[in-house]
Amino acid sequence: MPKIAIDPITRIEGHLRIEAQVEGGKIKDAWSAGTMWRGIELIVRNRDPREVWAFLSRI
């Protein structure tokens, strides 16, 4: 079964890799891996989603 890897995926914050297993011309399974973590998730954890934009727009 062929495997396709797209690495890096650009236009996002950080690094992302996508792998897909192809069978019969269709994607049977897929995996993603983010290899860079900046901690933004911790800053906005448990916050009201309506105020998260104020934090993320400044980062």
HUKA-V985778 format. One line per field, one symbol per residue. ss: DSSP state (@ for helix, = for strand, . for the rest). phi: phi as a letter, one per 40 degrees, with the letter a starting at -180 (. if undefined). psi: psi as a letter, one per 40 degrees, with the letter a starting at -180 (. if undefined). A space follows every 10 residues. Layout:
# HUKA-V985778
ss = ???
phi = ???
psi = ???
This chain:
# HUKA-V985778
ss = ..=====... .....===== ===..===== ====.....@ @@@@....@@ @@@@@@...
phi = .cbbbbaccc gbchbbbbbb cbaggbccaa bbabbbbbgd dccccgccdc bcdcccccc
psi = hihhhhhihi fihahhhhhh hhhfeihdii iihhehheed dddeheihde edddddee.
